[in-house]
Amino acid sequence: MGKLIRCISEDGTLTVMATDTTDIVNRAQKIHGTSAVVSAALGRLLTAASLMGSALKGADDSVTLRINGNGPAGTVLAASDSHGNVRGYAVNSVVELPLNDKGKLDVSGAVGKDGFLTVIKDLGLKEPYVGQVSIVSGEIAEDITNYFATSEQIPTVCALGVLVNPDLTIRKAGGFIIQLLPTADDTIIDKVEKCISDIDPVTTMLDKGLSPETICRTVLPAFKLDVLDTSEPEYRCDCSRERVSRALISMGRDELEKLKEDEKTEVCCQFCYKKYVFTPADIDRLLEESKGKEDK
């Protein structure tokens, strides 16, 4: 279970969110068997999604982040509900790359830089909001910052990190997002820039035992912060047999007829690897259900 906090400055000029996603990323690593660099990439995206999801206003709202820079990890995807509960995957869960020139895991090399970051927000409207920006670095935090600046015109500071142990378990993972509100002027921007000019990486702060609230106050010492809310998000998949059935029906009757010819049809969830088995009799029931919908 993670720990997440959202704060607002006393003067109403900015918000800051911080989270410890160590347990969440550990859970993702165990499910997907990710190599170190893919754990770092997926963990950063899960952390960003959890932070962005927690800022959604509607109880049933959700946000999905998808990044593909044509790197060896393929598409990396993370989805969050409005409570910050997340799930995600990387198309290629095992990628081995040398460390980058800073001696760190080469997340940019795994993700790639030739592609896009896509943000999909389902806010309960007729169509979801979709924003897409070119990848800036493939390190993910910079790409999230660029998304907010380009698509939502919100000045943003984003820091994300994942520290992987030699045995591939996750030592620490987390991040924070600072966003300026419309009341902020240039003096606030200067104050924020001064605050963050010499801070430790977020994983270093977590490794020192700092809580998300302490991280918020540490990165913004020049601001008085009020806590808006706290939560304990987790890695949570919402797949079900009913959802899988609806997905199969959406394929159309011709495809269902083809599936009926097999002894069994097995569908595996990409987020949690739970398997759903459908017999020819099950497919018959789906065909009847799809016919009923067509007749209406």
Rosetta blueprint (number, residue, H / E / L):
1 M L
2 G L
3 K E
4 L E
5 I E
6 R E
7 C E
8 I E
9 S E
10 E L
11 D L
12 G L
13 T L
14 L E
15 T E
16 V E
17 M E
18 A E
19 T E
20 D E
21 T L
22 T H
23 D H
24 I H
25 V H
26 N H
27 R H
28 A H
29 Q H
30 K H
31 I H
32 H H
33 G L
34 T L
35 S L
36 A H
37 V H
38 V H
39 S H
40 A H
41 A H
42 L H
43 G H
44 R H
45 L H
46 L H
47 T H
48 A H
49 A H
50 S H
51 L H
52 M H
53 G H
54 S H
55 A L
56 L L
57 K L
58 G L
59 A L
60 D L
61 D L
62 S E
63 V E
64 T E
65 L E
66 R E
67 I E
68 N E
69 G L
70 N L
71 G L
72 P L
73 A L
74 G L
75 T L
76 V E
77 L E
78 A E
79 A E
80 S E
81 D E
82 S L
83 H L
84 G L
85 N L
86 V E
87 R E
88 G E
89 Y E
90 A E
91 V L
92 N L
93 S L
94 V L
95 V L
96 E L
97 L L
98 P L
99 L L
100 N L
101 D L
102 K L
103 G L
104 K L
105 L L
106 D L
107 V H
108 S H
109 G H
110 A H
111 V H
112 G L
113 K L
114 D L
115 G L
116 F E
117 L E
118 T E
119 V E
120 I E
121 K E
122 D E
123 L L
124 G L
125 L L
126 K L
127 E L
128 P L
129 Y E
130 V E
131 G E
132 Q E
133 V E
134 S E
135 I L
136 V L
137 S L
138 G L
139 E L
140 I L
141 A H
142 E H
143 D H
144 I H
145 T H
146 N H
147 Y H
148 F H
149 A H
150 T H
151 S H
152 E L
153 Q L
154 I L
155 P L
156 T E
157 V E
158 C E
159 A E
160 L E
161 G E
162 V E
163 L E
164 V E
165 N L
166 P L
167 D L
168 L L
169 T L
170 I E
171 R E
172 K E
173 A E
174 G E
175 G E
176 F E
177 I E
178 I E
179 Q E
180 L E
181 L L
182 P L
183 T L
184 A L
185 D L
186 D H
187 T H
188 I H
189 I H
190 D H
191 K H
192 V H
193 E H
194 K H
195 C H
196 I H
197 S L
198 D L
199 I L
200 D L
201 P L
202 V H
203 T H
204 T H
205 M H
206 L H
207 D H
208 K L
209 G L
210 L L
211 S L
212 P H
213 E H
214 T H
215 I H
216 C H
217 R H
218 T H
219 V H
220 L L
221 P L
222 A L
223 F L
224 K L
225 L E
226 D E
227 V E
228 L E
229 D E
230 T E
231 S E
232 E L
233 P L
234 E L
235 Y E
236 R L
237 C L
238 D L
239 C L
240 S L
241 R H
242 E H
243 R H
244 V H
245 S H
246 R H
247 A H
248 L H
249 I H
250 S H
251 M L
252 G L
253 R H
254 D H
255 E H
256 L H
257 E H
258 K H
259 L H
260 K H
261 E L
262 D L
263 E L
264 K L
265 T E
266 E E
267 V E
268 C E
269 C L
270 Q L
271 F L
272 C L
273 Y L
274 K L
275 K E
276 Y E
277 V E
278 F E
279 T L
280 P H
281 A H
282 D H
283 I H
284 D H
285 R H
286 L H
287 L H
288 E H
289 E H
290 S H
291 K H
292 G H
293 K H
294 E H
295 D H
296 K L
